[in-house]
């Protein structure tokens, strides 16, 4: 678990996940909450949902990046042994 967290908090993974969250999150916010934003309907509940709409792509990107890095490291270890 510590190795997973170390990879998840590495600069390259955080940078990539942040870019994905900004791009994908913005698109999803406009699609899912655009009408409410235009109307000015921004209560606490709506703002929390908008926040989650951005956090989810960040989490998905982080998980994918860490999985790819771990798989690459595993392949490198296997190739070094053979």
C-alpha positions in Angstrom: 0.0 0.0 0.0 2.9 2.4 0.8 4.3 1.9 -2.7 0.9 2.6 -4.2 0.6 5.8 -2.3 4.2 6.8 -3.2 3.4 6.4 -6.9 0.0 8.1 -6.5 1.7 11.2 -5.0 4.6 11.4 -7.4 4.9 14.6 -9.3 4.3 13.1 -12.7 1.1 11.2 -11.6 -0.3 14.2 -9.8 0.4 16.5 -12.8 -1.2 14.1 -15.2 -4.3 13.5 -13.0 -4.7 17.3 -12.4 -4.7 18.0 -16.2 -7.2 15.2 -16.7 -9.4 16.4 -13.9 -9.4 20.0 -15.2 -10.2 19.0 -18.8 -12.6 16.1 -18.2 -14.1 17.7 -15.1 -14.9 21.0 -16.9 -16.6 19.1 -19.7 -18.7 17.1 -17.2 -19.6 20.1 -15.1 -20.8 21.9 -18.2 -22.8 18.9 -19.3 -24.3 18.0 -15.9 -24.6 21.4 -14.2 -24.4 24.0 -16.9 -28.1 24.9 -16.7 -27.9 25.3 -13.0 -24.8 27.5 -13.2 -26.5 29.7 -15.8 -29.6 30.0 -13.6 -27.4 30.8 -10.6 -28.7 27.7 -8.7 -25.5 27.0 -6.8 -26.5 25.8 -3.3 -24.2 23.8 -1.1 -25.5 20.5 -2.4 -24.9 21.5 -6.0 -21.4 22.8 -5.2 -20.5 19.5 -3.5 -21.7 17.6 -6.6 -19.7 19.9 -8.9 -16.6 19.2 -6.7 -17.2 15.4 -7.0 -17.6 15.8 -10.7 -14.0 17.0 -10.9 -12.6 14.7 -8.2 -13.8 11.5 -9.9 -11.7 12.0 -13.1 -8.7 12.8 -10.9 -9.1 9.5 -9.0 -9.6 7.5 -12.2 -6.5 9.0 -13.8 -4.4 8.4 -10.7 -5.6 4.8 -10.4 -4.8 4.2 -14.1 -1.4 5.8 -13.9 -0.4 3.9 -10.8 -1.6 0.6 -12.3 0.4 1.3 -15.5 3.5 2.2 -13.6 3.3 -0.9 -11.4 2.6 -3.2 -14.5 5.7 -1.7 -16.2 7.8 -2.3 -13.2 6.6 -5.8 -12.9 7.4 -6.5 -16.6 10.9 -5.0 -16.1 11.6 -7.3 -13.1 10.4 -10.3 -15.0 12.6 -9.4 -18.0 15.6 -8.9 -15.7 15.1 -12.4 -14.2 14.9 -14.2 -17.6 
